[in-house]
């Protein structure tokens, strides 16, 4: 799947594939659309031609900006109370640290105590989850329901774990002040230099289905 596709594009394509799952289902959809006035009776909407059209994906799906804004505003109204219920800890990197990195997807929602499964994916309203994101090369925030507001000076190994999480959530790019940062993908493993990230198999696997 291409991460550059918008949510609306993915949903629309799934709906089209579902509608074209069988000739009978497609005929029923065409009948409903024609009766509602969305299609003319002489339109070429045969199952074979539409199946080919959708499979070739020689079309674009656009959503007005106003629709996007309305959806985001509605989402924020539901999300903000959950954000405020979390305790937030300000993380401070050591003075001699390479610091925190950021990315084109800097807000990371993670599961505490193990990787999420298909049946138990992390959610902003679920306990045993953390929301983390960098503020600057030396400061970052992490929020959880099980903690209280505060500050913490962390060691370089924890900075590296934070950076590994940010790199995993990146869409296409990771940004840093310089090449002196460290990263690690698992707690307890030795952290690595910044120069290793671009060729790290674990990082490449996280983004290997993005079309360049």
N, C-alpha and C positions, 0 to 999 in steps of 0.2 A: 504493500500500500504506500502511496506517495504522501508524505506528511504535508506537502505543500497544498494538497487538496483541502478545501474548507469543509467544515462540518456539514454545511448545507449541501455541498456537492456530493459528499459521501452518502448522505441520507437520500437525496434525489435519485442517485444511481441504484441504491438498494431498493427503493420503491419501484423503479422501472424494471429491475430484474425480477422482483416479486410479481409485478403485474404481468410480465411475460413468461412466467414459469410454465404455463400451459396454454395451448390455443384457446381452451374454453374460458380460462380466467381472463385472457386478453379480450376475447369477444364480449364478455360481460362488461369490462371496463370501457370499451369503445361504445357499447350500447348506452351506458349511463352517461358518458360524456356527450354523446350526440343528443340524447333526450334533454340534457341540461343546457344545450345550446353552445357548448364549447367546441364542437366539431360539426362541420357540414356533412351532409349525408353522402356527398360524392368524394370526400377526402380518402386518399389512399392510406388506409390504416391496417393493412393486412398484417397478419401475425408474422409472416416470413420477412416482409420488408422492414418492420419495426425491430424484429429480433436482430437483423443484420445491422440496422442503424445504431442500435444501442451497443452492440458488441464492438463495433468499430470506433465508438466514442468520438465521432467527428462532429462534435457539438460542444457548446459551452453553456454553463449554468451560472447565471448572475443573480445576485440578491441586492436590492437597493440598500444603500448605506443606512437609511432610516430604519430599515428592518433590523439590521445588525445592531444599531445603537439601542433600539427598543429592547432587544433580547438581552443585551449586556446590562442595561439598567435593571431589568427585572431580575437578572441573576445576582447582581450586587445586593439588591434588597434582601435576598434570601441568604447570601453568603456572608455579609458583614456581621450579623449577629453571631455566627459560628466562629468567625475570626476573633471577635472581641471576647468570646468565652475562653479562649485559649490563654495560657500563661506564656509570656514572651520573655526570652532570655537574650540579652545582647552579648554576642560572642566577640571577644577581642583577641586578635592574633598577636603573637609575640613580636616585640620590636624588631627583631632580626629575621622575621619570617618573610617569605615571598608573598604571603597574604592570600586573600580570597580571590577567586576568579568569578566571572559571571558569564552569561551566555545569552543567546536569543530566546531562551525559555528559562528565565532565572528563578521562577517560583517553583519549588519542588515539593510535592506531596508524597511522603514516604510512609511505609509501614514499619513500626517499631518491632524488633524481635523476629525478623524474617521477611523473606520476599512474599509479596502478595500473590494469591492464587486467582484463578479466573472467577471463582465463587466469592472470594473475599478481597476485592480491590479496595484500596484506600479511598476514603471520602472525607471531605472537609468537616463533616459532622460526626465522624466516627472516632472513638477513643483508640488508643494505641497507634496513633498516627502523629507525624510531625510535619509541619510546614516550615521550610527553611528557604532563605534567600539572602544574597549578599547585599550590603549597603555601600561598601567601599572596600578598597584593598585590605583594610585593617579591621573592618566591622561587618558583622552579619547578624541576622536574627533567626531564631528557631522558636517555634510555638507548638505547644502541646497541651492537651486538657489535663494531663497529670502533673504539670509543673506550675510554679508561681513566677510572677514577673521578677526579673533580676538581671544581674550581669555576671559574666564568667570570663576569666582569662584562660585560654586554652593553649595546649601545647601544639607543636608543629604537626604531630601525627594526626590530631583531630582536625586541624586545618586541612590536611591532605585528604582525609575522609570526606570533609565538606566539599572540597573541590572535585573529588571523584563523583559525588552525587550530582553536582551541578553539571559536570561533563556528561553524565549518563542521560540527563534530562534535556540536553542541548538538541535543538532542531538541526542546525547545520554548523554553528560556530561557537567557539569558546573565546572569551575576551579576557585579557589580563593586562596589568600595568606593564609587565616586562616578562622575561623568561626565567625568573628566579622562583616561581611557585612550585609547589609539590602537589602530588595527587595520589590517592589510593582508592581502590574500589571496594575493599573489604577491611573491616576493622581487624587489626592484628597483622596484616600483610605489610611488608616494607614499602614505604612511600617512594615515589619515583619522581624524577626530574621532569620539568615542563616539556623538554625537547622530546621525551618519549611518547607524549600523548597522541600526536598525529599518526603514529604508526602502531599504537597499542591495539591489539586485536579486540579487547573488550570494548574500547571506545568505538572502533569501527563497526562492531556488531550492533551497537546501539543505534547507528545511523546508516546501516548498509542498505536500507530500502528507500533512502531519499534520492530522488533523481537530481543529478547535478545540472 
